[in-house]
Each structure stands twice: as C-alpha cells, then as structure tokens.
Amino acid sequence: MSILKQVTISAAVGKQVIATTEKTRLHQVILVPSAVSAAVLVLRDGNASGEVIASLNVAANTPFSLPVKQENGMPIGRGLHCKITGTGAVGYLELN
C-alpha cells in the first residue's frame, strides 16, 4: 500500500524526510508550486550530502509529477533528503 508524504518548503539545507535507517520504495515525486512563484525540489539519496536522485524545477502555477520508471519503485535504503524552495510550494512523495 502506498502512502503520500507531504514535504513543505525547507531551510537552505533541506530536511531528512526518510530516516537513514528506514527502508522504503519511491514511486512518484510531485511538486506543486504556488500561483505566483516558481519552485525547485531536489531529492538526495541518504542525507544532505548524498547523490542527487531527482531534481525538479517548475514554473509558477504548473504542478508537475515525476513517476519512477522502475516497476516496483526505486528502493530507498539509506534514507531520503529533500530540499524545496519557492514561496508556497509543496512536494509530495509516493512511498511504500
């Protein structure tokens, strides 16, 4: 069963959304910018210094969904770090 985890705007460093000890699968990344401001989302494997596994940059008022191409989702075994910038932007991660 999948869950949708909401991620809000984060500080300059971002936030750990999945603990480094937790194992899960990522199925989809959704970025919803505000009506007046562009938004950027960066996902990293592990922690804030981990490898970038997804990066989205969308214009104001244009929500965007990025599905994972792997059949059963991308395995996340070292945690997941997310950074979102853009006034009023919200991100969602579909996990299981």
N, C-alpha and C positions, 0 to 999 in steps of 0.2 A: 504494500500500500504506500502510495506516495504522499508526501506532505509538502506544503508550500511554506517556505520560511521567508518571512519579510525581513529585509535589510534596509535600514534608513541611512541617511547621509551620515558620513563618518568624519572624524577629525583628519588632519593631514596624513596620519599614519594608516588609518582604516581600523577595522576590527576583526577579531577572530570569530568567525561565525560557526565553525565546527572545530571542536577541540582536537588537538594534535593526537590524542589517544583514541578518538572516535573513528569508526569505520562506517561509511555510507556510500551511496551512489548518487551522482549528479545527473539529472535527466534534462534539465532545461534552465536557462537563465533568462529572466525577464527584466527589462529596465523601463520604468515609466517616468519620464521627465515631467516637469510642470508645464503649464501652458505658456510660460514666459521665459524659461531658461533651459538651455541645453544641459545634458547630463553625461557623465562618464562613469563606467563601472569597470573595475579591474579585480579579477579573481586570481589568487595565488595559491599554489599547492603548498600546504604546510602552514608557514607563518608569513609575516610581513616581508621577509627576505627570500621567500620561496619563488619558484619559477612561475611566470605568468601563464595561466592556462586559458584565460578568456579576457578579452578587453572589448568593451562596447562604448561607442561614442555616438550619441543620438541628438538630433535637433529638438528644440522645444516642441512640445505637443505631438510627439511622434513615438509612441510606445514601440518597443522592439523586443522580439522573442528570439532567442538563440537555442534551438534544440541541440542536444548532444547526439552525434551520429552513431555512437556505439549502441548496439541493440538493447543491452540491459543497463545503459547508463555508464558514465565514467566512474570507475572506482576511486573513492577518496579514502586513503588510508593513513595520511599524515596530517589531517586537518585541512581547513579551508579558511583563507583570509580574504576579506572583501573590503574594497575602498570605493565609495560612491561620492561623487561631487556633483554639484548643481542644485540650485535653490529649489526645494520642494520635491526633489527626485526620490523615488522609492525603487528598490530592487526586490525581486523575488527569486528564490532558488527552489526548484522542484527536486526533492531528495527522497530517498527511501533507504 
